[in-house]
Amino acid sequence: MCDTSDILDFTKNFLPPFYYVIFTISILGNGVVLLVVYKFEKLNSVTNIFLINLVASNIIFTLTLPFQAVHHSDQWIFGEALCKLVNSADNLGFYSSILFLTLMTFDRYLAVVHCVAASKRRQSCYAIALSAVVWAVSLLASLDSFFHFTTEQDSWSGWTCNDTSGSEWKAYGLYKQLLLFFLFPLVVFVYCYVRITLTVLATRMVGKHRTVRLIFVIVLMFFIFWSPYNIILFLNETRYSKECDSNLPYVEYVTRNVARFYFCINPVFYTFLGRKFQDHVRGLLVNHVSCLSSVTNVSGSSKTLA
């Protein structure tokens, strides 16, 4: 057996304050996104339906963080029912966030590359139906957490909330995440954004280079924040995971929580990088902070996000 006392000290000192920080940032960031969409945008547009669902995914995921912070700072004090619900909600938010980002990427691909053919199909009913499918798939994918997480009393850590599934279920969970929630979105992202970039560069669109930069940043952020954790999970299934590697558990905790941070605030990345959204935020600041009105030039707002 490996000595895990250093890992327990690390998680107790590092994770609780980190969870409280990203909880605060996520609530504020996602709240601003919702406020701007509500005040300046059409709520029934395809893009905004997907964006609102993405924000909902991140809020579900974010609301589990205070429970995780308390758990890592001391012990699990919320009982077995909340143990199951919190970890199921954690995965539900995680998975649906990834799928909604993928869906928004595919929808943007249709709108740019196949704009004529897609214009008749990109209606609010289309967005609602696809959103329902994403929630259903995410819910099914997170059900194993509800069945396999349970509370246990440990002589060293007190009450814990842990995954008690066998090795076969853990292997299933690993490959489910790698294939459905990492490789599949990554392939969709790369294909769609390559096609979008080629289409934009081939046209005389105003500000096309800004659009290409935005596309590049979105793909790059997904890869930087989400890839390391999946790579570490894969390494844990290799022969190296059978040995006591003192660094691997730390790397796994760090990469997992870097991914947590990204999926808490990805709507902010997705929208704050857009020029129209920046103009909307400036408009809010001008309306509520009078001294900014003389130095902030707000461009005309549009009814759909870029």
Buried (B, 14 or more C-beta within 10 A) or exposed (E): EEEBEEBEEBBEEBBBEBBBEBBEBBBEBBEBBBEBBEEBBBEEBBBBBBBBBBBBBBBBBBBBBBBBBBBBBEBBEBEBEBBBBBBBBBBBBBBBBBBBBBBBBBBBBBBBBBEEEBEEEBEBEBBBEBBEEBBEBBBEBBEBBBEBBBBBEEEEBEBBBBEEBEEEBBEEBBEBBBEBBBEBBBEBBBEBBEBBBEBBEEEEBEEBEBBBEBBEEBBEBBEEBBBBBBBBBBBBBEEEBEEEBEEBBBBBBBBBBBBBBBBBBBBBBBBBBBBBBBBBBBBBBBEEEEEEEEEBEBEEBBEEBB
